[in-house]
């Protein structure tokens, strides 16, 4: 069937709407653009080739099954950079961008540690903003590190970014090394995993989502070692569920964090936390 662009959009929109996809017309346009390899806003009377129509059919079926659009496109923009994404790591989100922007506005860092690096979006964004900086990205998932490694190479940071497979900072020497540490830990409460949107619940790695009974298990596990790896006066930053922000702040303060500040997300919720650590003396 030799559909016009408008007819293809209408058909895709109906299928996506019936599947419960938000903004079905916008998504339908994007999928047409992805299938044709051209602008999603082609002239409405342009006819799709048979190959493009076949690709569109597959893409719409996958999106109607609630697979994230970013997985279909295999990329997501973050801090002005385009990152390869897959189901092996969390898709970079605007909430995380808010935290990165706040840190960049504050002061440059020389040595950055990104715990649970995933796609490498945070780490590589800092290196892009600070040309003299170097950094280490840690993830326990080898599959996620493969995604991060692809982004390191594609964005030209091979000489400045080191990736390590480790359970948090276990592979690193516990000595003051970093003047900035960032972490987007798993922070969804275990009993709430099932309530997440299908795009997240069914397609993103549970390892990167499940924060335990109260959502703070990962932070409890990483803080004792992390504080020994921070230079005096270093900053550490975390993303969290706004409902967990107070609990996170209490934990960070217990391990010596001072000057704790909040970074709101685009909706104004308490999403990010930044603290300064004076350093350990013994």
Secondary structure, 3 states (H helix, E strand, C coil): CCCEHHHHHHHHHHHHHHCCCCCHHHHHHHHHHHHHCCCCCCCCCCECCHHHHHHHHHHHHHHHCCCCHHHHHCEEEECCEEEECCCCCCCCCHHHHHHHHHHHHHCCCCEEEEECCCCCHHHHHHHHHCCCCEEEEEECCHHHHHHHHHHHHHCCCCCCEEEEECCCCCCCCCCCCEEEEEECCCCECHHHHHHCCHHHHCCCCHHHCECCCCCCHHHHHHHHHHHHHEEEEEEEEEECCHHHHHHHHHHHHHCCEEEEEEEECCCCCEEEEEEEECCCCC
